[in-house]
Amino acid sequence: MGTAQDDFAAVDTYLTTHLIHEDQALADTRRSSAETATPGIDVTANMGAFLGLLVQISGATRVLEFGTLAGYSSIWMARAMDDDGAVVTLDIDPAAVQVARRNFHAAGVAERIQVRIGPALDSARALIEERAEPFDLVFIDADKANNPHYLEASLELSHPGTVIVIDNVVRSGAVLEHDSTDPDIQGIRTLMELIEADERLSATALQTVGLKGWDGFLLARVN
């Protein structure tokens, strides 16, 4: 046995080897995050598969995603849908979107995915103004400081039964630091307080360890 982080990574690799099928398009997409301004922050293979299973379990045909990067999670969710499903994914970085679109074509899901370029909150507000059809599942994985705003926008774009997944809510335990000056930590803490007080939502959160260390995600359902 090595360090705790070595063990976390080894177990992730073991689980992924036995349970997750990552084909060439997905593997290439994961590696292509190196071409973006924030390499390596995409979800792991087991989290991608988890999102795909959530799409199938919930019967989601419309998915909204905050944060595209190279498109890895988008592909997992789009592939979990029938041909008439749709993913709308929001990202601020045109260069990353160019990488993602290339990956969507290689993965055979380009027709199911619509990318909106610009600040994610502006794009979400545009969807609200357009009276977009409600989404069945929302995955929030963008800048954490804006999580409270992303949640509010998501609620306006949801219906009873919509599933909301928010990634990276533990951040190696830093979420406990009430006096943190990190806007990402304060964004997560405010998010937790909003969900606690909002009767529209039922929620839980799970800590995770793995290739990326100690973190966690929040899972909520619109009542």
N, C-alpha and C positions, 0 to 999 in steps of 0.2 A: 504494500500500500504506500502511496506517495502522500503529498500534501492533500489537504481537503479539496482544493480546486482541481488537482490532478484526478482525484477520485470522482468528483462531480462530472468531469469531462469524460472519464472512462466509462462511467455508467451511462451517460447520455449516448456515447458511441455504441455501447452494447445494446441498449434499447432500440436505437435507431436502426442498427444492423438487422435486428430480428423482426421489427414491427413496421418500419417505414420504408415505402418504396419511393425512392427519389430517382426519377429517370434523368436522362442526360440534359433535358431542357431545364429541369429544376436545379440540377447541380450547376449548370452553366449560369443560371440566373443568380444563384447564391454567390458564386465566385465573382460575378459581374458587379456586385456592390462595390468592389474595389475601384470601379470607374466613377463612382459618385463622390460627392464632397464629404459624405459621412459613411465610409466603408465599414462593413461588419456589424451594423446595428440592426439588420433585418432579423426576423424571427428565426429560430432554429428549425430544423426539419421536423422535430417532434411537435413543436408548437404549430408549425404549418399544417401538419396532419390533424392536429387537434381542431384548428379552425375549420378545416375541411369537414371533419366529422360534425362539428356544431352546425354547419350549414345544412348537412344532410339530416341531422336529428331534428332541427327546427323546421325543416322543409322550406328554408329560405330560397326565394327566387330573386330577391333584390337585396344587394349588400352595399353598404356605404363604408368606405375606408378612409380614415384620416392618416395620411402618410404612405406614399407609394414606394419610395426608394427605387430599387431595381425591379420591383414587381413580384418578389418571391411569395409573399403572403397572398397577394392578389391572385396569382396563378393557382395556388392551393384552393382558394375559395371558389374561383371560377370553374375549376375542373370538377368541383363537388356538385355543381348544378346541372340541370338539364340544359339542352341547347337554347331554350328560351330564357334562361337566367341572365342576370345583369349585375355587374359590379361597377359602381361608380367610385373611383379612387381619386383622392385630392393630394396634390403636392406642389410645393412652392418652387421647386428647382427644375427649370426646363431641361438642363443637362441630364438629370436623373430620369426625367420622364422619357427622354430620347432612348436611354438605355432600357427602361422598362418596356417601352413599346416594341423594341426589337425582341425582347424576351417574350412578350405576349404572342408575337407572331410565331416564334420558334416553338412555343408551347402549344400552339393551336387554339388559343383562347382570345385572340385579338377582337373577334366580333362580339364577345361577351363583356368586354371591359371598356368603359369610357373614362378617360383621364381628364381631369380639370386642373389646369395649371394656374397657380397663384396662391396667396396665403389661404390656408385651408379654411379658416373661419370665414373669409370673404366668399369662398366657393360654396360653403355650406349655406351661408345667408342667401346667396343667389338661388340655390335650390329651393329654399323656403319661399322666396319671392316668386319663383316660377311655379309654385304649388306642385312640386314634384310628388310623384306617387310615393307613399310611405315605404320605408325600408323594413325588411324583416330581420336583418342583422346589421349591426354597426360595429366596426373594429376601429378603435382609437389608438393610434400608435404614432403620434407626431410629437411636437414639442410639448413637454409636460406642463409648462407654465400656463398654457392655454386649455388644459384639460377641463376646468370648470365651464369654460365657454363652449368647448366642443360638446360637452355633455348636454348643455342647454339646447344647442342647435340640434343635436341628435334627437332629443325628446320632441322637438317640433317636427322632426322628419320621421317619427315613429308611429306605431299603432299599438294597441294592447297586444301583448305577446312578443313584441320586438325584443331580440336578444342584443345586449350591449356588452362588448368585451373591451377592456382597457388594459393595455400592457404596461409593464415596468412601474408598478405601483409600490414596490418595496425598496428598491435601489440600495441593496446591501444594508438594510435597516435604517437608512438615513431618514425614512419617513417618520421616525420617532422624534426627530430633532425639531421641536416646535419653534425654536428660535433661529432656525437656519436662515441664512441670507440667500440661499440658492433658490431662484424663482421656480425651478422645476420641483423642488421639494415642497415649497409653499403651494404650488399648483395642485400637487397630489393631495396634500392635507386639506386644502379647501374643497377639492373634489369629494373626499371622504365625508366631510361635514355636510356638503350639499346632499349627498345620497342618503346619509343618515336621517336627514330632516325631510326627505321627499317621499311622501306616501305613494307617489306614482311608481316607485321602484322597489323591487325585492332584489337583494344583492348579497354576495359573499365575495371573499377574496382568498386566494391561495398563495402561499409562499412557494417558490421554486428554487431549486439549485440545478446547475448543469454547466454546459459549455461556457455560459456567460456569467457564471458565478451565482450570487444570491440575489434573487429578485422575486417577482410575483405578478399576478394579474388579477383583475377584478371582473367578475361576471355578474351581470344584472339582467333583470327582465322587467319590461314595462307592464304594469298591472292593468 
